């Protein structure tokens, strides 16, 4: 790998650093989720399932008996 490209172009260095930081933080988030599920036995707040339930409640018509 040509290290001079990272050192000469500040924008490319920032892009590379941001990509590495994003990858590291994503892996750290996965580790924390695994740790919470396996060791702490703590259920996680799952935003996607809450959004699906809220959307279904908001956009469907209620059944009137």
C-alpha positions in Angstrom: 0.0 0.0 0.0 1.3 3.4 -0.8 1.3 5.3 2.5 2.2 8.6 0.8 -1.3 8.8 -0.7 -2.7 8.9 2.8 -0.2 11.5 4.0 -0.3 13.8 1.0 -4.1 14.0 0.6 -5.8 15.2 3.7 -9.3 14.4 2.4 -8.3 10.8 1.6 -6.8 10.4 5.0 -10.0 11.7 6.7 -12.1 9.3 4.5 -10.0 6.4 5.5 -10.0 7.3 9.1 -13.8 7.7 9.1 -14.3 4.3 7.4 -12.1 2.6 9.9 -13.9 4.3 12.8 -17.2 3.3 11.4 -16.1 -0.3 11.0 -14.7 -0.3 14.6 -17.8 1.2 16.1 -20.1 -1.2 14.3 -18.1 -4.2 15.5 -18.1 -2.7 19.0 -21.9 -2.4 18.8 -22.2 -6.0 17.7 -20.0 -7.1 20.6 -22.1 -5.2 23.1 -25.3 -6.7 21.7 -23.8 -10.2 22.0 -22.6 -9.5 25.6 -26.0 -8.2 26.6 -27.8 -11.2 25.1 -25.4 -13.9 26.3 -24.0 -12.8 29.7 -26.4 -10.2 31.1 -29.6 -11.8 29.9 -30.9 -8.4 29.2 -33.4 -7.9 26.4 -32.4 -5.3 23.9 -34.5 -2.4 22.7 -35.2 -3.4 19.1 -36.1 -0.2 17.2 -37.0 -1.9 14.0 -39.7 -4.1 15.6 -41.1 -1.1 17.5 -41.3 0.9 14.3 -43.1 -2.0 12.5 -45.7 -2.3 15.3 -46.2 1.5 15.4 -46.6 1.6 11.6 -49.1 -1.2 11.6 -51.1 0.4 14.4 -51.0 3.8 12.7 -51.8 2.8 9.1 -54.3 -0.1 9.5 -58.0 0.5 10.1 -59.3 -1.0 13.3 -61.9 -3.8 13.2 -65.2 -2.7 14.6 -67.4 -5.5 15.9 
